[in-house]
């Protein structure tokens, strides 16, 4: 197979439905119709996830920030965050003046280790912040038991996990508040954008005010406190509505891609391919592999060889405590191993069977 163009790690699926909705929003979504697609998108998303309230935001980071603010998390508080996540999770905690405390991750799911999280709880701990990494659910039933035991708030970073399930319940429906992402590489896209969801009405009302410049919703243009500008545009929501209407189709395609990677690579003992753990349904936003026993340098060399063969890849997120702006930690061995030895493979919706066959043959050849 001759590859003439780089096979990228991600890419959206855009059809005539998306083009039609966005064209209508551009043409007619103004004045009295300025929020028509926003309302439809929020309602459809809430119905799909299975929550009472959903509000669009300019990013998932913004949604997480608003959620922490609405929960009253602030200076002097500690929030337990998994080591392996995108920096936005820990940054949102820092935005409110609280301290992120990093726990280890589980084997297999690469999500929050409940045992590690419990070992870090102190009198200052006010919340736990599970992340459904790369679309695989964190162990929410056990995390909720832990939260109940210590009377902690739960914020779910569900950014990459729209439609993922554990114990027959969708991610984003367990915690006090949750955030999702529609950034351009995600499974559903609006270019940039996010959604905050919650079943708590008073919390939702607080978020709506905070995310709209601290305005009193009963009075036009009346701000009663310093707030934030975290709105999504009607144009983005039009794209999002079309995407959520295709959610099952898009999720099934991601799962098909992961299944083929597993079929072609799972007999090689030098690599571990991400898969569903028992009782879970991952959406496999990013199919990932761990290079068994690899060092940071080994991974760099491996990724370079992939790129030489026109295959793009991404390193799995670095441990948060390895970053210069956060407190250094020890004792999170799974995180530090995965953080130096794992990568995301091309996982875009437009991948063909021939593409995946070529990628796997190249991986086996390099190994």
PEVEN-V292774 format. One record per residue. N is the residue number from 0. RES is the residue in one letter. OMEGA is omega in whole degrees, -180 to 180 (999 if undefined). D_LAST is the distance of its C-alpha to the last C-alpha in Angstrom with 2 decimals. Layout:
n;res;omega;d_last
N;RES;OMEGA;D_LAST
N;RES;OMEGA;D_LAST
This chain:
n;res;omega;d_last
0;X;179;19.33
1;X;-179;20.61
2;X;-178;20.05
3;X;-176;23.07
4;X;-179;22.91
5;X;173;20.41
6;X;-172;19.28
7;X;-177;20.55
8;X;-175;19.78
9;X;177;23.32
10;X;-176;26.57
11;X;172;29.83
12;X;-178;31.59
13;X;-178;35.06
14;X;178;37.64
15;X;178;41.34
16;X;180;42.17
17;X;-178;40.78
18;X;180;42.43
19;X;-178;45.69
20;X;-179;45.86
21;X;178;45.06
22;X;178;47.56
23;X;179;50.18
24;X;178;49.49
25;X;-175;49.86
26;X;-169;53.03
27;X;-172;54.74
28;X;-178;53.05
29;X;176;55.54
30;X;-177;58.75
31;X;-178;59.57
32;X;-173;56.14
33;X;-177;54.12
34;X;-177;52.27
35;X;-180;52.37
36;X;176;48.63
37;X;-179;47.93
38;X;180;50.09
39;X;-179;48.61
40;X;180;45.03
41;X;-178;45.86
42;X;-179;47.72
43;X;-180;45.08
44;X;179;42.29
45;X;180;44.38
46;X;-178;45.14
47;X;-179;41.52
48;X;-179;40.27
49;X;179;43.43
50;X;-178;45.15
51;X;-171;48.66
52;X;175;48.01
53;X;178;45.55
54;X;179;46.00
55;X;178;44.00
56;X;-179;42.89
57;X;178;41.54
58;X;173;38.19
59;X;177;36.67
60;X;178;37.08
61;X;179;40.78
62;X;180;40.99
63;X;178;39.55
64;X;180;41.91
65;X;179;44.87
66;X;178;43.98
67;X;178;43.96
68;X;-177;47.22
69;X;178;48.88
70;X;178;47.98
71;X;177;49.68
72;X;-176;46.70
73;X;-177;47.53
74;X;-179;48.08
75;X;180;47.97
76;X;173;45.82
77;X;179;42.31
78;X;-178;39.73
79;X;-175;36.66
80;X;176;33.49
81;X;180;29.89
82;X;-175;27.74
83;X;178;25.02
84;X;171;26.79
85;X;-172;27.73
86;X;-178;30.31
87;X;-179;33.10
88;X;-180;33.48
89;X;-180;34.38
90;X;-180;36.25
91;X;176;38.54
92;X;180;39.55
93;X;180;40.31
94;X;-176;42.35
95;X;178;44.89
96;X;178;45.13
97;X;-177;43.47
98;X;173;40.77
99;X;178;37.26
100;X;-167;36.20
101;X;178;32.49
102;X;180;31.39
103;X;179;28.06
104;X;178;26.06
105;X;169;25.42
106;X;174;22.25
107;X;-179;21.13
108;X;-175;23.47
109;X;178;22.90
110;X;-175;26.64
111;X;172;29.58
112;X;-179;30.00
113;X;179;33.65
114;X;179;34.00
115;X;-180;32.80
116;X;-178;35.00
117;X;-178;38.04
118;X;-176;37.71
119;X;-178;38.18
120;X;177;41.29
121;X;178;44.38
122;X;180;47.84
123;X;-177;46.49
124;X;-179;43.82
125;X;-176;45.03
126;X;171;42.06
127;X;-165;38.49
128;X;180;36.07
129;X;178;33.29
130;X;178;30.59
131;X;-166;29.05
132;X;177;25.66
133;X;175;23.86
134;X;177;26.40
135;X;-178;26.06
136;X;166;29.46
137;X;-177;30.23
138;X;-173;32.28
139;X;177;35.54
140;X;180;37.87
141;X;177;37.20
142;X;179;37.20
143;X;175;40.60
144;X;178;41.93
145;X;180;40.94
146;X;179;42.64
147;X;-178;45.74
148;X;-175;45.91
149;X;179;46.01
150;X;-179;47.66
151;X;172;44.86
152;X;179;44.27
153;X;173;41.02
154;X;178;39.44
155;X;168;36.47
156;X;-178;33.98
157;X;-172;33.19
158;X;-174;32.11
159;X;-165;29.07
160;X;-178;30.26
161;X;179;33.13
162;X;177;33.70
163;X;-176;31.40
164;X;168;33.23
165;X;-177;33.57
166;X;178;36.42
167;X;178;37.45
168;X;-176;38.23
169;X;174;36.66
170;X;-178;35.12
171;X;-178;37.67
172;X;-176;40.57
173;X;-169;40.47
174;X;175;41.23
175;X;-179;44.33
176;X;-178;42.72
177;X;178;39.40
178;X;177;37.81
179;X;-178;35.70
180;X;173;34.12
181;X;176;34.45
182;X;-167;32.66
183;X;178;31.31
184;X;-175;27.71
185;X;-177;28.87
186;X;170;29.35
187;X;-173;33.07
188;X;165;34.10
189;X;-175;37.31
190;X;164;35.78
191;X;179;36.51
192;X;-180;38.30
193;X;178;38.39
194;X;172;40.44
195;X;179;42.06
196;X;178;43.11
197;X;173;45.36
198;X;-178;47.88
199;X;-174;50.17
200;X;-179;52.88
201;X;176;54.26
202;X;179;50.80
203;X;179;50.24
204;X;178;53.58
205;X;178;52.73
206;X;-179;49.43
207;X;179;51.28
208;X;-179;53.73
209;X;-178;51.28
210;X;180;49.06
211;X;177;52.10
212;X;178;53.54
213;X;-177;55.17
214;X;170;57.67
215;X;-174;60.10
216;X;-179;59.34
217;X;-175;63.05
218;X;-179;64.19
219;X;172;62.99
220;X;-178;61.43
221;X;176;62.48
222;X;-178;59.93
223;X;176;60.79
224;X;176;57.98
225;X;-179;55.24
226;X;-174;52.43
227;X;178;49.29
228;X;-176;48.46
229;X;-177;45.55
230;X;169;46.61
231;X;178;44.68
232;X;177;46.38
233;X;179;47.78
234;X;178;45.64
235;X;-179;42.40
236;X;177;43.78
237;X;177;44.52
238;X;180;40.86
239;X;179;39.96
240;X;178;42.51
241;X;-179;41.03
242;X;-178;37.54
243;X;176;38.76
244;X;179;40.63
245;X;-170;37.31
246;X;-177;35.41
247;X;176;34.74
248;X;-177;33.52
249;X;178;31.07
250;X;-180;29.83
251;X;179;29.41
252;X;178;27.28
253;X;-179;24.90
254;X;175;24.74
255;X;180;24.09
256;X;180;21.09
257;X;-180;19.63
258;X;180;20.51
259;X;175;18.66
260;X;-179;15.40
261;X;180;15.98
262;X;-174;16.91
263;X;-174;13.83
264;X;-168;11.18
265;X;178;13.31
266;X;-180;12.72
267;X;-174;9.12
268;X;178;10.01
269;X;-177;7.12
270;X;174;8.59
271;X;-178;12.34
272;X;178;14.03
273;X;180;17.53
274;X;179;20.35
275;X;170;24.11
276;X;-178;25.56
277;X;178;28.68
278;X;-177;31.71
279;X;169;29.83
280;X;177;29.30
281;X;174;26.74
282;X;176;27.02
283;X;175;23.33
284;X;175;24.36
285;X;169;20.80
286;X;-175;17.97
287;X;175;15.69
288;X;170;12.48
289;X;177;12.08
290;X;-170;8.98
291;X;177;10.36
292;X;-175;11.96
293;X;172;10.94
294;X;176;13.87
295;X;-179;15.46
296;X;177;14.46
297;X;-180;10.73
298;X;178;11.15
299;X;-179;13.35
300;X;179;11.11
301;X;-180;8.35
302;X;177;11.47
303;X;179;12.93
304;X;175;10.36
305;X;-179;10.91
306;X;176;14.57
307;X;178;14.61
308;X;175;13.80
309;X;177;16.64
310;X;178;14.90
311;X;175;16.54
312;X;178;15.48
313;X;173;17.40
314;X;171;16.94
315;X;-176;18.54
316;X;177;22.06
317;X;173;22.83
318;X;-177;25.03
319;X;-177;28.56
320;X;174;29.97
321;X;-179;27.66
322;X;-170;29.53
323;X;-176;32.60
324;X;-179;35.18
325;X;-177;34.61
326;X;178;35.40
327;X;180;32.80
328;X;171;31.94
329;X;176;30.42
330;X;174;29.70
331;X;-169;27.26
332;X;-179;24.15
333;X;179;22.25
334;X;-177;22.87
335;X;176;21.75
336;X;-179;18.49
337;X;-179;17.68
338;X;179;19.15
339;X;-170;16.67
340;X;-174;13.36
341;X;179;13.84
342;X;171;14.05
343;X;178;16.13
344;X;173;14.94
345;X;-174;17.56
346;X;-178;20.26
347;X;-178;23.41
348;X;-175;26.02
349;X;177;25.90
350;X;175;22.37
351;X;175;22.74
352;X;178;21.13
353;X;178;19.99
354;X;-176;18.39
355;X;175;16.40
356;X;180;15.43
357;X;-180;14.26
358;X;-177;12.30
359;X;176;10.51
360;X;179;9.96
361;X;178;8.58
362;X;-179;6.15
363;X;179;5.12
364;X;-180;5.51
365;X;-179;3.81
366;X;999;0.00
